[in-house]
Amino acid sequence: MKKSDIGVALYLLAAIIFFIKPIPSQLLDVMLALNISIALVVLFNCLFVQEVLDMSFFPTLLLFTTIFRISLNVSSTRLILGTGDPGNVVATFGAFVGGDDIIIGTIVFIILVIIQFVVINKGSERVSEVTARFTLDAMPGKQMAIDADLNTGAIDDREARNRRDKIQMESAFFGSMDGATKYVKGDASAGLLITFVNLIGGTVMGMTREGLEAVEALQKYGILTIGDGLASQLPSLMISLATGILVTKASKEADFSDILVSQLFGIPKVLYLVGMTLAFLGITTPLNTVLFIAFGLVYIIVGRSMDHSMAVEAIEEESTQAEEEAEEIRKPENVVSLLQVDPIELEFGYGIIPLADVNQGGDLLDRVVMIRRQIALELGTVVPIIRLRDNIQLNPNQYIIKIKGIQITEGEILFDHYMAMNPGYVEEEITGIPTFEPSFHLPAIWITESQRERAESLGYTVVDPPSIIATHLTEIIRSHIAELLTRQDVQNLIDNVKETNPVLVEDLVPKLLGIGEIQKVLQNLLSEGISIRDLLTIFETLADHAVTTRDTDVLTEYTRQALKRAISSRYFMPNEATSVVTLDPNVEQEIMSSVKQTEQGAYLTIDPERTKLIMASVETEIAKLENLGKNPIIVTSPIVRMYFKKMTEEYFKDLIVVSYNEIDSNVELQSVGMVTA
């Protein structure tokens, strides 16, 4: 056990023992002195702590100090009533602080109780209650602000996590403080009752056991009781004051005393007015002339000094700023900050700013959050931070999307308009501004708000500008997600799997495959739109086959076959025949015979003329599927799939190529053609 553990345990154990076992007056003196010292430590800690969360255990501390103080009350009561000698501390408080007079001591004690119970405790309780409620009410807004900063790139994931943890800690702290102030209030009440019981019990004991007169007994035991009450009430008052300071502390960054002094004496004209007022009162009223004029002069002198200091600080600040500007001009440009390239950027003209400004009702930031969430669920990978920024060089309603600093695409919207698209079966036309939907380049029309309801009733698909931008951004991210997957992202995914499957990860990385090779397999899957969310299956498959080959293309094919249920559910409808195109076995044989293996991987050496003929046949067969309104899907044998996909990807970007081993057994296929050459 640590020393701190032993100390806290002894502190609580002593409180429990004092309830049960009598202690000598000398030990009581030591414990009362310890109690006063701890109260002072708590008070000054609360005074000078910079953030309230630095005293996050204060509610528990309140409980500890309260129970310890009450246990000392019980011990002192036992000594007062049993021996009449409660020790030096209690006697001194009764004789010195209480004036050795029961009436004076009683009045001082009552005043302390009133200050603590009515003033400090009541205010602290109310402030704690209001602060706890406001903290809880503000939590959703603070969470949204953190998400917004995270999406705009102002903070990273670690900073966002720290801020969320801090919000949770603040909520828990102020909620606990709301209840902990009841300890302080109850402590004051208990002290008052214990003192009242001691006074009556001591008087009765003096009269019955010592044969004292009622007045003598009241004087003797009354002073001891008042001393006991003052000795316990003074630390209680300091703890109450510490509670009030902590719950009302507003400054989070600066030193409390500096803030307090600067706010009180930081305005010279206020000090001038106060000084002149005091001097005027000293001259024109019967008040002590020397005293009030002296105070007035002090305030005027301090105000003059503050005025001079502020002028000097202003000159120094202006000089420092000028020097910094000159130094900035003289020094060579710091180009390190310019080397950072954002993975994804969305730049827009000033006309689109209202869509991204939360204060103007824009929800584009929220949609960006949903894009990252949607792709994480759909493809199983984390989208990098999407940087949103305005660009005055663009047209007002124009936006561009960049991947790794390079512009990939652009679009333009009409603010306060809606885009209406004909799904293909609407015959009646509506008037508007002709345009093209930016994501899929479909013909569309810009319409006004007044036309929206009619367009929807006719069957048009109507979308608002934020949805257009969000959809376009989503499609661009989907098509480039493979190149956005970095080695660090792969390491994070591996770490997530390792938490639940450490044996699998230790067997795979780095014994069989390196991070880069796993990254290549995952990129191959993502490039064809295959989700990598089922990492457990992917890693199990890689661990099984990496023993025999480290060719990432071959490992990708094995992985695709292990994910056939996911691939089938993505491209094929259950209990329904799916129209596909097959590949001529002769063409498959020709492709396989032209594969050349090298240390850098496999490549095709097929004749360009033959390639053109095959691509022409592919185009013809795809047209058949498109005329039927079906997705272009070509089914090949497993060994040919990856080579045929590489051959066609430059010609047909959206062509889906699957092998027979990637199709679930319950899928029904209907061939509508065959690729030949």
N, C-alpha and C positions, 0 to 999 in steps of 0.2 A: 504493500500500500504506500501511496505517496504521503509526504508530510501534510500536504493540504487536506487529504482525505481524513487523516487522523485528527487534525485540528478541528475540522467541521464536525466530525463524529463526537469528539470530546465536548465541544460546545453544546451540542444538542443533548448529549448524555448527562452533562452537568445540570442542565435545566430540568430534566426528568428526575434526577436524584434529589435536587433541592426541594421538589414537591414532596418527597417521601421522607428523607432523612434530615434531621436537624444538623445545622452546621455551626461552628463556633463564630463568634463575632469578628475575630481577626480574618477568617476566610471570607466572611460577608463583606468586610471592608475591601478586600482584594477584588471580589467579584463586582462590587458596585463601582470601583475605580475602572475595572475592565469595561463595564457596561457604558460608563461615560466616555471612555476613549473610543470605543467602537462607534458610538453615536456621533462623535466628532469626525471620525474617519468617513462615515457615511455622508455626513453633511457636506464636508469639503469636497468629497468626490463628486457629489451631485452638483456642487456649485461650479466646479472647474471642468467637468467632463464636456467634451465637444459635441458628442451625439448621444441622444438618449439611449440608443441601442448599445452603447458602450457599457450601460448599466442594465443589460437585458435581464439579469437575474434579480433585479431589485424587488419584484413582488415576493419571491422566495425569501430574500433577505429580510423583508418586512416581517414575514411570519416567524423567522428564526429569532430576530431581535425582540419581537413582542413576547414570545413564549419564554425567552430567557429573562426578560424584565419582570414578567409576572411571577416566575419562579423565585426571583430575588425578593419580590414583595411578600410571598408566602413565607420565605425564610426569615425575613426581618420581622414579620408579624409574629412568628413563633418565638423569636428572641424577645421582642417587646413584651409580649404577654407572659412568657415563661420566666425570663430572668430580669427583665427591666433594663438590660444592657445590650442594645443592638449594635454596638460598635462605634468607632470614631466617626465614620462618615455620616451615619444617620444623626448622631448627637450633634455634630458640627452643623449640619444643614438645619437642624431644629434650633440651635442656639445662635449661630452666626447669620445664616440666611433668613431664618424666621425671627431674628431679633430677640431670641430667648423669651418671647412673649407669645402666649397662645393666640391672642387676638390678632397681633401683627402677622404671625405665621399663618393663621387661618386665612386672613385677607390676601396675603401674597399667594398662597396655594390656590385659592379660588380664582384669583386673577389669571394665574398660569393656566388653570383648567379652562377658563372662559376663552383665553387667547387660542389655546390649542383646539378646543372642541368646537367653538362657535365660529372662529375666524379661519384658522388654517385648515382644519379637517373638513369643514363644510365647503370651503372654496376648492380644495384639492379634489374632493369627491365629485363636485360638479364639473370641474375641468376634465377629470379623468373620464367621466361619463360622456361628455360632449366629444372629447378627442377620440374615444373609442368608436363612437357612432360615425363621426366624420371620416375616420380612417377606413372603416369598413365600407362606407358609401363611396369613397374615392378609389377603392381598389380596381373596379372595372376600367375606369378611365386611365389609371396608371398603367394597367396591363396593355391597353390599346396603344398608349403612347410608346411603350417599350417595343411592341410589335412594329409600330410605324418606323421608329428609329432603326430597328433591325432590318426592315425591308429596304429602307433608303440607304443602308450601309453606314449610317452614323455610328453604329456600335456593332460589335461582333457577337457571336453566339455566347461566348463566355461572359461578356459584360451584360448581355441580356439576362443570362441565367443568374448572375449576381444580383442584378436589380430586382428580378422576380423574388429571389430568396429574401432580399431586404424588405420587400413589401410584405411578404408573409411574416417575417419576424416583427415588423412594426405592428401588423394587425394582432399578432399573438401577444405582443408586449402591452399594447394599450388596452386590449381586452382583459389581460391579467391585472393591469393597474386599476382598472375600473372596479374589480373585485377586491384587490389588495388594500385599497384605501379604507375598506370596512374594518381591516385589522387595526389600523391606526385609530379609527373612531371607537372601536370596541375597547382598545387599550385605554383610551382616556376615560371611558365610562367605568371600566374595571378599576382603574386607579382611584377614581372618586369613591366608588363603593367600598374598596378595601380600606381606604383612609377612614371612612365613616364607621366601618365595623371596628377598626383598630381603636378609634377614639372611644367608642362605647365599651368595647371589651376591656381596654386598658383601665378605664375609670372604674369599672366593676371589679377588676382584679385588684386594683390598688385599695379599694374600700374593703373588700372581703378578705384578702390574704395579708395585706400589709397594715390594715387598720388605719388607713389614712382617711382624713376628712374628704368629703366630696370635692371641695375646691382644690385641696392639695393633690388628690389623685388626678383630677382633671388637668391641673397645671403640669404635673410630672409626665403623665402618659400622653397628654395632649401635645406637648412639645416634641416628645419622641415620635408620635404619630405624624405630626406635621413634618418633622425632619425626614421620616421615611417617605412620606408622600412627595416632598420636594426632591429627594434623592432619586426617586424613580420617575418623577414627572419631568425633570429637566432633560434627561436623555430622551424621553418620549417626545418632548417638545422639539428637540433637535431632529429626531427622525421624522416627525410630522412636517417640520420645515423643509427637510430634505425632499420629502415626497412632493410638497408644493412646488419646490424649485424644479424638480425633474419633470413634472407634468406640464409646467408652464414654460419650459425652456424652448425658445424659438430659434436661437442661433445654432446652426449645425456645423459651421466651419470655423468660426473665429472663437477666440478666448472670451469667456463670459464677462470678466471684469473689464477688458478693453472695450467690448461692445457697450456695456452699461455706462462706463465713464464717458465714452465718445457720444452716446445718445443724450446723456444728461447735460454735459458741458461742452458740446460740440458747436453750439451756435453763439457767437460772441454777443449779438444784440440782445439775446435773452439774458445773458449775464449782466449786461449793462442795465437793462430794465429792472432786474431783481436788485442790483446794487443801489440804484437810485431810489427805488421804492423803500428799501430798508433804511437808507440814510434819511429819506423824507419822514418816515415814521419816527425815527430817533430824534429828529429836530422838532417836529410839530406835535408830538404826543408825550404824555408823561412816562413813556417807556424809557429804559436805561439808555441815555443818549450816547455814552461812550461805546457801549456794547453794539448797538444797532448801526452806528456810524462806522465802527470798525468792520463789522460784517459786510456792510455796503461797500466799503473801500476794497475789501478782499475780493468780492465778486467783480467789481469794476477792473481791478488789477488782473485777475484771472482772465476776464473777457478780453482785455487788451492783449495779454500774452497769447491767448488762443487766436486772436485776429492776426497778430504778427506771424505766428507759426503757420497759419493757413496760407498767408501771402507767400511766405518762404517756400512752403510745399508746392504751391501753384507754380512758382518760378522754376523750382527744381524739376517738377514734372514736365513742364514745357521744354526745359533744356534737355532733359533725358529723352523726351520724345523726338526732339530735333536731332539729337545724336544718334538715336536708333534708326531714324529715317536716313540719315547720312551714311551710317554704317551699312544699312541695307543696300544703298545705292553703290557703295564702294566695293562690297564683297562680291565675289563671283556667284552666279546663279546656282542655287542648290537644285541639281537636276534629279536627285535620288527620288523625290516624290513624284517625278514625272514618269518614272519607270514602271509604276504599278499599272497593270491593265485589268480593268473590270471584266469578269467573265461575260456578264450580260448587262447591256445598257439599253434603256428606253429614253430617248431624247425627244422632246416635243416643243413646238412653238408656243408662244405666250397665250395663244387663244385656247390651248388645251389645259392651261394651268388650273382653271377652276375644277376640272375633273379630278385633279390630284390633290387639291387643297381641301383638307377636312373642314376647315373653318367656313368654306363656301359650299359645303354639302357634297363635295366630291368623294367618291368611294373607290377610286382607282387603286389606292394603297391596299384597301381591304381585298380587292380583287387579285392583286399580286400575291397576297398571302394565300388566297384560295388556290391560285395557280400552283404554287409550290406544294401545297397540301395535296392537290389533285394529282400532280405528277408523281409525288412520293407514293401515293396509294396505287396509282396505275402502273408505274414502271419500277417502283421499288428503289429509287435513287433520290438523293437529296439535290435539289436544284440550288446552285450557288446564289448568293445575294444578288438580287436584281436592282441595279442602280437606276433611279429615276432622276432626271435632271432636265431643266428647261434649257433651250438653246435659241437665243435671239436671232441666230443666223438662218433658222428655218422659217418657212412660211407660218403664219399664225396657227393654221389648223393642220400642219404637217407633223408627222412623227416618224422617227427612224429607229430601227432595232439593230444593235451592234452585238456581235459575238467576238469576244477577245479583242475589242477595239476596232474591229472592221465592220463596216455597215453591211448588213445582210439583206435588208429589205426596208421598204418605207411604205407609208400610207398617208391618207388624208381624210379627214372627217369634216362634217359640217356641224358646228355647234348648234344646239337647240333643234337639230333635225334627227330623223330616224331613217335607218336603212331598211327598205322593203325588198324582199327577194321572192320571186315566183318559184315555188317548189316544183313546178312543171305541169300542174293540172289546172291552174287558174287561167281562165280565158279572158276575163274582163281586165282591161288595163287601167292603171291610175296615172295621173299626171305627176310629174316630179322631175328631178334632175338626174339624168342617166349617169351611172357610175359602175364600178366593179367592186365586188366584195374582196378585200385585200388578202384574206387567208387562202381562199381557193379560187380566186379570180373568176367568180361567178357574176353574171350580169345582175345589177340591182338598181334601185331608184331611191334617191333621197326625197323624203316626204316630211311635211311639217307635223307638229303635234295635232293639229286639227284633222289631219288625214289618217292618223294612226288607227283610230277605232274602225273606220271604214275598211282600211287595208286588211286589218286582222279578220274582219267579218267576211271578206272575200276569199280569205285563205292564204294571204301573203304571210311570209315569215318576217316579222318586224323586230329589229334589234336597236338598242340605243348605242351612242358612241362609245361609252366605257366598255360595253360588251364586245364591240368590234375590235377595239384595241386589245382587250384581254384575250379574245379568241386568236387574234393574229399572233400575239406574243406566245401563247400556249403552243401553237402549231410550229413556230420557229424553234422554240425550246425543244419540243418533241423531235424535230428533225436534226437537231444538233446536240442532243443530250449525250450521245456517245463521246464526242470530243470534249465535252465539259466534265466528264468523269476523270478525276485526277487520281494519282497514286494515294494522296492523302485521303481522298474520299473512300477509296477501296480499303485503306487501313482502318478507317472508322467503321466501315461495314463489317470488316473482319472482327474488330473489337466487339461489336454488338453480338455477333454470332458466338464469339468466344465466351461471353458471359454465361450462356446456357449450354454450349457444346465445346468445352475446352479441349477435349480429347481429339475431336475432329480437326479443329484448327491447328493444334500442335502436330498432328500427323500430316497435314497438308502444307502448312507454311512454317518455315521455309524448306522443309525436308524434300518435298516433291516439286513445288512450284514457288516462284518468287512473286512479289507484289505486282511487278510489271506484267508477268504472264497472266495472272488472274485478271488484272485490269484489261488486258487484250481480249480475253474471253468475254468479260462483261460488256465491253464496248461492242464486240461483234453481235451480241444478243440485242443490246439497245439499238444498234444501228438498223436492225430489222423490226424494231418495235416490240421485242419480246421482253416481258417484265422480268426483272431480276429480284423481285421481292422474295421469292422462295429461295433464299440463299442457302438454306440447309440442304435442299435437294441438289443445288448447283455444286456446292462444295463436296457433297458426298460423291457425286458423279466424277468430279475432277480428281478426288482422292483415289477413286477406283481405277481410272484410266491413265492418270499421270505416271503411273509406274511403267507403262509401256511406251508412251509417247509424250513429248512436251511441245508438239506442234499445236499452237493455239487454235488454228483453224479446225484441225481434227477434233480437238477437245471441245470446241464450240458445237460441232455436229453431235458428239456424244451427249452434250448437255441439252441440246435441243430435243433430242430423242427422249431424254429423261423428263423433259417438260412438255411432253406431247399432250397431256390433258389440258394444260394452259393454252398451248398453241391451237388445239382443236376448238376449244371454247371461244377463242378469239376470232377464228376465220370460218368456222363451220357451225351450222345450226343443227342441234340434235333433232332426231326424228324427222328430218327433212333432207331431201336430196340436194346436194350442193353441186352446181355446175362448175366444172374445172376443165383445164386443158392438160393433156399428158405430153410426154416427150418421147419421140420415136426412139426405140432401142438402138437403131443404127446411129442416130445422132449421139446418143449417150456413149456408145462405144467409140465413136470418133472423138468425142471430147476427152474421154479417159485416156485414149492412146496419145493425145497431144499434150498430156500433163507432164511437165518436167519438174523433178524434185531438186532443190538446191538447199544449201545451208540456211539461206534466208527465207525459205519457204517454197511453195509450189506455184507454178504459173503455167498458162496455156500457150502453146505454140501453134495454134490452129491457123490455117491460111486466112488472110483478111477477106478474100472473096467468099470463102465458105462461111465466115462469120456474118457477112452481109446477107447471104441467103438465109441463114438460120434466123437472123433478126427480122428479116422480111416475113418469114413464116410466123414468128412470134407476134409481130404486129397484126397479121391477118387473124390469127386465132384470138388475140386479145379483143379485137374489134367485135368478134362474135359474142364474147361475154359482155362487153359494154353495151351492145345492142339489146341484150337481154336484161340490162340493168343489174348485172352481177359484178362482184369484185374480180379483177384479173388475177386468177390463181393458176399456177402451173405446178403439176405434181411430177416429181422425178424419183428415180431410185436414190437411196441414201448416199451412195458413193459419189454420185454426180452432182448432188444439190449445190454444194458450196461453189463448185467451179462454174456451174451454169448461172448461179446468182451473180458471181463476179463478172461473167461475160455480159449479162443483161443490164446490170445496174447503171451503167453509163447511158444506156439507150432508154430504159423504162424505169423511171425512178420509183414509181408506186407499185411495181410488179411484185406479187407475192409468190415466192418459190418455196415449196415445202416438199419433204420426202415422204414416202409411204410410211416410214417408221415414226414419223411425227404426227400421224393421224390416229386418233383414238378408234378403237374397234367398233364403237357404236355409231360412227359417222358414215353416212351413205353418200357416195360420190356418183356423179353423172358426167361422163366425159362428153364434151361437145366438139372436140377437135383434137388434133395432134400436131405438134411442131415437127416439121420435117425439113429437109433441105435438098 
